[in-house]
């Protein structure tokens, strides 16, 4: 098992079996790459010498055998290991991973693109650019920093940004609005109500996941679909959320929530509650390929996040690490079904080793309010 910390903010895992099959995974908590790296190295003490095909049993041991369980670090470590083991199994059997999870339910998967900018004119221009590239759905940050209870001006600015994008792209394009957990319950109700006339595709993380009990009340104030889940781990975290009836879309991240098999289990739970799935993925090519493998065999997966050109990726992007970048060729806002064995991608190992020599020390910014108090990024 080898680990590579590569720009812009990723950690790649290479697992090689004794018969020479290589599997790749992406175990990463953004801003905590070294911490997750150590967790993977600790877990490797158990894994070396075990049967790579016994994915469920290995997952159970890694999750339950350490007594303390869950959380971003341990689950991200397990996630990357799980991805690599599924990659190995698919390559060993000569089939894509989705063929081992029931087979495909679609020929292509819809994706959305991020747009940035703080002023309405900037986001509108970014939206027009992405639509010209063929995307049919976009996502944007809904607000900048927000106080617990904030001004009408900030609400108006947030709504104006959304309004400018809707005017620029028309009603046929989906617009996801990410509140990023920056907004507390009192403001979330106001912002969602004010954004309703512009018909967002969904509002993401209107409150932090530790305040998920507020989602039911928030949902009663707005008809906009509510999405959350990128900072939730395993099916047990999603259990009470789904049972509450307060969420319309879950967004587990295949590199945080427990891996490919755990993402598929969460999606099945969501299907039973008539809830859609849109896997979170602002990460690298291994996370995207892993997400797509689940999307292609999951009936209630309706759209896929992807990080090509996202503002985090300056200087290095997800296609840079692929032998054949064409596997992620976006056509009219969709990715064609991957057909190669395992994850369906071939990692450029020479490029990975070259960039690992550079590494990274990415950290998310710390934001403060006007009075100096810390606020959510």
C-alpha positions in Angstrom: 0.0 0.0 0.0 1.5 3.3 -1.1 0.1 6.8 -0.5 0.7 10.0 -2.6 -0.1 13.5 -1.4 -0.7 15.4 -4.7 -1.8 18.9 -5.7 -4.1 20.6 -5.4 -5.3 19.0 -2.2 -5.7 15.3 -2.7 -4.3 12.0 -1.3 -4.1 8.9 -3.6 -3.7 5.3 -2.4 -2.2 2.6 -4.5 -2.9 -1.0 -3.4 -1.0 -3.9 -5.2 -2.0 -7.5 -4.7 0.6 -10.3 -4.6 -0.4 -11.3 -8.2 0.2 -7.8 -9.5 -3.2 -6.3 -9.8 -3.3 -2.6 -8.8 -6.2 -0.7 -7.3 -6.5 3.0 -6.7 -8.4 4.9 -4.0 -8.7 8.5 -2.7 -8.7 8.6 1.1 -8.8 12.3 1.9 -10.2 14.9 4.3 -9.6 18.2 2.6 -7.1 20.1 4.8 -6.2 17.0 6.8 -4.3 14.9 4.3 -1.5 13.9 6.7 -4.0 12.9 9.4 -5.9 10.6 7.0 -2.6 9.2 5.7 -1.6 8.1 9.1 -5.0 6.4 9.6 -4.5 4.5 6.4 -1.0 3.4 7.4 -2.4 2.2 10.8 -5.1 0.2 9.0 -2.6 -1.3 6.6 -1.1 -3.3 9.5 -4.3 -5.3 9.5 -4.8 -5.4 5.7 -1.4 -6.6 4.5 -1.6 -10.3 3.8 -5.4 -10.5 3.8 -7.6 -11.6 0.9 -8.3 -8.4 -1.2 -11.6 -9.9 -2.6 -13.2 -10.0 0.9 -14.3 -6.4 0.8 -17.3 -6.6 3.1 -15.4 -8.5 5.8 -12.5 -6.2 5.6 -14.8 -3.1 5.8 -16.5 -4.6 8.9 -13.2 -5.2 10.6 -11.9 -1.7 9.8 -15.1 -0.1 11.0 -16.0 -2.3 14.0 -12.7 -3.7 15.0 -11.2 -0.4 16.3 -13.9 0.2 19.0 -14.1 3.9 18.2 -15.7 4.4 14.8 -17.2 6.9 12.4 -16.1 10.5 11.8 -14.3 12.1 8.9 -10.8 10.8 9.4 -11.5 7.1 10.0 -14.3 6.9 7.4 -12.2 8.7 4.8 -9.4 6.2 5.4 -11.8 3.3 5.0 -13.3 4.9 1.9 -10.1 5.1 0.0 -9.2 1.5 0.9 -12.7 0.3 -0.2 -12.4 2.1 -3.5 -9.0 0.4 -4.2 -10.4 -3.0 -3.3 -13.4 -2.6 -5.6 -11.0 -1.5 -8.4 -8.9 -4.6 -7.8 -12.0 -6.9 -7.8 -13.3 -5.4 -11.1 -10.0 -5.7 -12.8 -9.6 -9.3 -11.6 -13.0 -10.2 -13.0 -12.6 -8.0 -16.1 -15.8 -5.9 -15.5 -16.7 -2.3 -14.3 -17.6 -2.1 -10.7 -21.3 -1.3 -11.5 -21.6 -4.8 -13.1 -20.9 -6.3 -9.6 -23.5 -4.1 -8.0 -26.5 -5.2 -10.1 -25.6 -3.8 -13.5 -26.3 -0.5 -15.2 -29.6 1.3 -15.0 -28.5 4.2 -17.3 -26.3 4.8 -20.3 -25.0 8.2 -19.1 -24.9 10.3 -16.0 -25.9 14.0 -15.8 -23.2 16.2 -14.2 -23.2 19.8 -13.0 -20.5 22.5 -13.0 -19.5 25.0 -10.4 -19.6 28.7 -11.1 -17.9 31.3 -8.9 -17.8 35.0 -8.4 -19.2 37.3 -5.7 -21.0 39.9 -7.9 -24.2 39.1 -9.8 -22.6 40.1 -13.1 -19.6 37.7 -12.5 -21.7 34.7 -11.7 -24.0 35.3 -14.6 -21.0 35.4 -17.0 -19.7 32.2 -15.5 -23.1 30.6 -15.9 -23.3 31.5 -19.6 -19.8 30.1 -20.2 -20.7 26.7 -18.7 -23.9 26.5 -20.6 -22.0 27.2 -23.8 -19.8 24.2 -22.9 -22.9 22.0 -22.9 -23.8 21.7 -19.2 -27.5 21.6 -18.3 -27.0 22.2 -14.5 -24.9 24.5 -12.4 -24.1 25.0 -8.7 -23.1 28.2 -7.0 -22.3 29.4 -3.5 -25.4 31.1 -2.1 -23.8 33.5 0.3 -20.5 34.8 1.6 -20.0 34.8 5.4 -23.1 35.1 7.5 -23.8 36.2 11.1 -26.2 34.1 13.3 -28.8 36.8 12.4 -27.7 39.0 9.6 -28.8 42.0 7.6 -31.5 42.3 4.9 -28.7 43.6 2.6 -26.9 40.3 2.7 -30.1 38.4 2.0 -30.8 40.7 -1.0 -27.3 40.2 -2.3 -27.6 36.5 -2.2 -30.9 36.6 -3.9 -29.6 39.0 -6.6 -26.8 36.5 -7.4 -29.3 33.7 -8.0 -31.6 36.0 -9.9 -28.8 37.1 -12.3 -27.9 33.4 -13.0 -31.5 32.5 -13.6 -31.9 35.4 -16.0 -28.7 34.4 -17.8 -29.5 30.7 -18.4 -33.3 30.5 -18.5 -35.7 28.1 -16.9 -34.4 24.9 -18.6 -31.1 24.9 -16.7 -30.9 23.5 -13.1 -29.3 25.8 -10.5 -28.1 24.3 -7.3 -27.5 26.8 -4.5 -24.9 25.8 -1.8 -25.4 27.6 1.5 -22.4 25.5 2.7 -23.5 25.4 6.3 -22.7 29.1 6.6 -26.3 30.0 7.5 -28.0 29.4 10.8 -31.7 28.4 11.1 -33.1 31.9 11.5 -31.5 33.1 8.3 -32.0 29.9 6.4 -35.8 30.3 6.5 -35.6 33.8 5.2 -33.1 33.1 2.4 -34.9 30.1 1.1 -38.2 31.9 1.1 -36.7 34.8 -0.8 -35.0 32.5 -3.4 -38.2 30.6 -4.2 -39.3 32.7 -7.2 -36.1 31.7 -9.0 -36.7 28.0 -8.7 -33.4 26.5 -7.6 -32.8 22.9 -8.4 -32.0 22.4 -4.7 -30.6 24.3 -1.7 -27.6 22.5 -0.2 -26.7 22.4 3.5 -29.1 25.2 4.6 -27.7 24.4 8.1 -24.8 22.4 9.4 -25.3 18.7 9.7 -25.1 18.9 13.5 -28.3 21.0 13.2 -30.2 18.6 10.9 -33.2 18.6 13.3 -33.9 22.1 12.0 -34.4 20.9 8.5 -38.0 19.8 9.1 -39.0 23.3 10.2 -37.0 24.9 7.4 -38.7 22.6 4.8 -42.1 23.9 6.0 -41.2 27.4 5.0 -40.1 26.6 1.5 -40.9 24.3 -1.4 -37.3 24.2 -2.7 -35.8 20.7 -2.4 -33.3 20.4 0.4 -30.0 18.6 -0.1 -27.4 17.6 2.5 -25.0 14.8 3.5 -21.5 15.7 2.4 -20.4 15.9 6.1 -22.2 12.7 7.2 -20.6 9.3 7.5 -22.1 5.8 7.0 -25.7 4.7 6.7 -26.1 5.1 10.5 -25.6 8.9 10.2 -28.3 9.0 7.4 -30.8 6.8 9.2 -32.5 9.5 11.4 -32.2 12.1 8.6 -34.1 10.0 6.2 -36.7 9.0 8.8 -37.4 12.6 9.6 -38.8 13.3 6.1 -37.0 16.7 6.1 -34.6 16.0 3.2 -35.2 15.5 -0.6 -31.7 14.8 -1.8 -28.8 13.1 0.0 -25.2 13.9 -0.9 -22.9 11.3 0.6 -19.3 11.6 -0.5 -17.7 8.3 -1.6 -14.3 9.4 -0.2 -15.8 10.3 3.2 -18.8 8.2 3.9 -17.3 4.7 3.8 -16.6 4.0 0.1 -18.4 2.6 -2.9 -20.3 -0.2 -1.1 -21.4 2.1 1.7 -22.5 4.8 -0.8 -24.7 2.2 -2.6 -26.2 1.1 0.8 -27.1 4.7 1.7 -28.6 5.2 -1.8 -30.8 2.1 -1.3 -32.0 3.5 2.1 -32.8 6.8 0.4 -34.7 5.1 -2.3 -37.0 3.5 0.3 -37.8 7.0 1.6 -38.4 8.4 -2.0 -35.3 10.5 -1.7 -32.9 11.3 -4.5 -29.1 10.9 -4.5 -26.5 13.4 -5.8 -23.1 12.3 -4.6 -20.8 15.0 -3.3 -17.5 15.2 -5.3 -15.3 18.3 -5.3 -12.3 16.0 -5.3 -10.0 14.1 -7.7 -10.4 11.6 -10.6 -10.6 8.5 -8.3 -13.4 9.9 -6.3 -15.3 10.9 -9.4 -14.8 7.5 -11.0 -15.9 5.8 -7.8 -19.0 8.0 -7.6 -19.9 7.3 -11.3 -19.6 3.6 -10.7 -22.4 3.9 -8.1 -24.4 6.3 -10.2 -24.6 3.9 -13.2 -26.2 1.2 -11.1 -28.4 3.4 -8.8 -31.9 4.3 -9.8 -32.4 7.3 -7.6 -29.0 8.9 -8.5 -30.0 11.9 -10.6 -27.0 14.2 -10.9 -23.3 14.1 -10.1 -21.0 16.8 -8.8 -17.6 17.0 -10.4 -14.6 19.3 -9.9 -13.3 20.0 -13.3 -12.2 23.7 -13.3 -13.4 24.3 -9.8 -11.6 27.2 -8.0 -9.8 24.8 -5.6 -7.9 23.1 -8.5 -5.7 26.0 -9.6 -2.4 24.6 -11.0 -3.6 21.0 -11.2 -6.9 19.4 -12.2 -8.4 16.0 -12.2 -7.7 15.1 -15.8 -4.0 15.7 -15.3 -3.7 12.4 -13.5 -5.3 10.2 -16.1 -3.7 8.3 -19.0 -6.8 8.9 -21.0 -8.7 12.0 -20.0 -11.3 11.2 -22.6 -13.1 8.8 -20.2 -14.7 11.9 -18.6 -15.7 13.4 -21.8 -18.8 15.5 -21.1 -21.4 15.5 -23.8 -24.4 17.8 -23.5 -24.0 17.8 -19.7 -23.6 14.0 -19.4 -20.8 11.6 -18.8 -21.1 8.4 -21.0 -21.0 5.1 -19.0 -17.5 4.0 -18.2 -16.7 0.6 -19.7 -13.2 -0.4 -18.6 -12.7 -2.8 -15.8 -12.7 -1.7 -12.1 -13.0 2.0 -11.7 -12.9 2.5 -15.4 -9.9 4.8 -15.4 -6.2 4.4 -15.8 -4.1 6.5 -13.4 -0.9 8.0 -14.8 1.4 6.7 -12.1 4.4 8.6 -13.4 2.5 11.8 -13.1 1.3 10.9 -9.6 4.9 10.3 -8.4 6.1 13.5 -10.1 3.4 15.6 -8.4 3.8 13.8 -5.0 7.3 15.1 -4.9 5.7 18.6 -4.9 2.9 17.7 -2.5 0.6 20.3 -1.0 -0.3 21.8 2.3 -3.9 22.9 1.5 -6.0 24.4 4.3 -9.4 25.9 4.1 -9.6 29.6 5.1 -10.8 30.8 8.5 -13.4 33.4 8.3 -14.3 36.0 10.9 -17.3 38.4 11.3 -16.9 42.2 11.5 -16.7 41.9 15.3 -13.8 39.4 15.1 -15.7 36.2 16.0 -15.2 33.1 14.0 -17.9 32.2 11.4 -18.4 29.3 9.1 -16.4 29.0 5.8 
